[in-house]
Amino acid sequence: MWWFQQGLSFLPVALVVWSAASFVFSYITAIVLHHVDPLVPYISDTGTIPPERCLFGIMLNVSTFLGMATMYVRYKQVSALSPEKPKILRLNKLGLTLGWMSCFGLCIIANFQKCILYYIHVLGACLTFGVGAIYMLVQTVLSYLMQPELHSKDIFWARLAVFLWSSSSILSMFVSSVVLYSGLYGQNLVQKLHWDPQERGYTPHIISTISEWSLAFSFLSFFLTYIRDFQKISLRAVVSLQGQTLHESLRSPGAEEQALLVAGSI
C-alpha cells in the first residue's frame, strides 16, 4: 500500500495537488495566450480572461470542496481524540467555522474575477487568506495543546513555521498592495495585466505578486502536515436495509432490519 493510500491521507494530498495544479495550469494558459506577463503575475490575473478564467474557476470550486472535506475530517479527528477536554473542543469548533469561512472565500475568488467585481473579489481574498490564517493559528494551538500525548512536537513546530511563513507573506502583500494602489502610481491599476519593468510602481507590484504566490503555497504546505495524521483515520459506512427489495414498502414499524457493514477506507 502506498503512503497516500493509507487511511484518509489522500484527502489533503488531493487538496494540495489539485489546488497547485489550478494555479499552474491557469498560469501556463495565460502565458501561452499572452494575457499576462511571464514574470510573477497576480494569481487572480491568470484567471481573468477566458479560457483560463473558466479553468481557474472550475478547478478552484473543486478545491473548495476538497478543503471543506479535509477540514471536517480534521475536526472529527480532534473531537475523537479529546472528548473530555472542553478547551480543545471549543477551539476545534472555532477552527472548523473559520476553515469553512476560508473555503467560502476561495469559492468567491473562483467565481468573481478581479477585473469584473473587484470589491467582491477582495472580500473573497480576505476570507480565504485572512480568516484562513486564523484557522492555521487555531490548528497550531491545538497541535501545541495535544502534544506530546497525541501529537509529536515535530508536527507542532512544522505548523508553527508554516503559520509564521504565511503571516509574513500576508504582511508583505498588504503593505506593498497599499503602497501600489495608494494612487501614487496612477489609476485603474486593477485592470492592468501587463507591466513594464521601467514603469513607476513596478517594484511594489512585484513584491505584492511574489507575496501572493508565497502566501498561496504556504497554505498548501500547511495541509501537507495533515497527511501523517490522516493516515491513522478510516471511515466505515453501515447500511440498514429494511426489506429484501428496494420497491417494497414497510409493512409495520417492527419490520425486520438487515444490516450490512461496508468496510474499508473511503
Secondary structure as the mmCIF struct_conf table of DSSP 4:
data_model
#
loop_
_struct_conf.conf_type_id
_struct_conf.id
_struct_conf.beg_label_comp_id
_struct_conf.beg_label_asym_id
_struct_conf.beg_label_seq_id
_struct_conf.end_label_comp_id
_struct_conf.end_label_asym_id
_struct_conf.end_label_seq_id
HELX_RH_3T_P HELX_RH_3T_P1 TRP A 3 GLN A 5
BEND BEND1 GLN A 6 GLN A 6
TURN_TY1_P TURN_TY1_P1 GLY A 7 SER A 9
HELX_RH_AL_P HELX_RH_AL_P1 PHE A 10 VAL A 32
TURN_TY1_P TURN_TY1_P2 LEU A 33 HIS A 34
BEND BEND2 HIS A 35 VAL A 36
BEND BEND3 PRO A 38 LEU A 39
TURN_TY1_P TURN_TY1_P3 ILE A 43 ILE A 43
HELX_RH_3T_P HELX_RH_3T_P2 SER A 44 GLY A 47
BEND BEND4 THR A 48 ILE A 49
TURN_TY1_P TURN_TY1_P4 PRO A 50 PRO A 51
HELX_RH_AL_P HELX_RH_AL_P2 GLU A 52 LEU A 81
TURN_TY1_P TURN_TY1_P5 PRO A 83 GLU A 84
HELX_RH_AL_P HELX_RH_AL_P3 PRO A 86 ASN A 111
BEND BEND5 PHE A 112 PHE A 112
TURN_TY1_P TURN_TY1_P6 LYS A 114 ILE A 116
BEND BEND6 LEU A 117 LEU A 117
HELX_RH_AL_P HELX_RH_AL_P4 TYR A 118 ALA A 125
HELX_RH_PI_P HELX_RH_PI_P1 CYS A 126 VAL A 131
HELX_RH_AL_P HELX_RH_AL_P5 GLY A 132 MET A 146
TURN_TY1_P TURN_TY1_P7 GLN A 147 LEU A 150
BEND BEND7 HIS A 151 HIS A 151
HELX_RH_AL_P HELX_RH_AL_P6 LYS A 153 LEU A 180
TURN_TY1_P TURN_TY1_P8 TYR A 181 SER A 182
BEND BEND8 GLY A 183 GLY A 183
TURN_TY1_P TURN_TY1_P9 LEU A 184 TYR A 185
BEND BEND9 GLN A 187 GLN A 187
HELX_RH_3T_P HELX_RH_3T_P3 LEU A 189 GLN A 191
TURN_TY1_P TURN_TY1_P10 PRO A 197 GLN A 198
BEND BEND10 GLU A 199 GLU A 199
TURN_TY1_P TURN_TY1_P11 ARG A 200 GLY A 201
HELX_RH_AL_P HELX_RH_AL_P7 TYR A 202 LEU A 224
TURN_TY1_P TURN_TY1_P12 THR A 225 TYR A 226
HELX_RH_AL_P HELX_RH_AL_P8 ILE A 227 PHE A 230
TURN_TY1_P TURN_TY1_P13 GLN A 231 LYS A 232
STRN STRN1 ALA A 237 LEU A 241
BEND BEND11 GLY A 243 HIS A 247
HELX_LH_PP_P HELX_LH_PP_P1 GLU A 248 LEU A 250
BEND BEND12 ARG A 251 SER A 252
TURN_TY1_P TURN_TY1_P14 PRO A 253 GLY A 254
STRN STRN2 GLN A 258 VAL A 262
BEND BEND13 GLY A 264 GLY A 264
#
